[in-house]
């Protein structure tokens, strides 16, 4: 399987970069467009998580930071599940095109 579809890749930015520079860069299939959108969303959410962790480190008793971190972890889990589904859909579409 090609690197872009390697299920062991967990870094959204790296996966997104591989999509934007590989053979898929010019591919505008709906599942790939949606995959890119999800990965962009994940990179922003992961950046927010880093900022929240830093803020929580400075204010360890802040329940709002802790709650936001926990909620975002759930969102990230769902988004990564969606990425896996979209990657599978894209793989299936590619198989049909061969």
C-alpha angles and dihedrals in degrees: 000000000000120000093248090063097039106133092208092069107103101165108098094200093052093047091047091050091051090052092049096049104033131074087286092066091094095036112110100179111148094243092051092047090051091046090055090049092052092048092051089051091049093051091053093045092048089052089051089050090054090051092048091050090052091048091048089050089057093043106028093172095056105118092190092061092047092048093048091050092051093047092048091051089059091049091049091051091053092046092051089050088052090049090053090051092048093048089052091048090050091049089051092049091050091051090053091051094055 
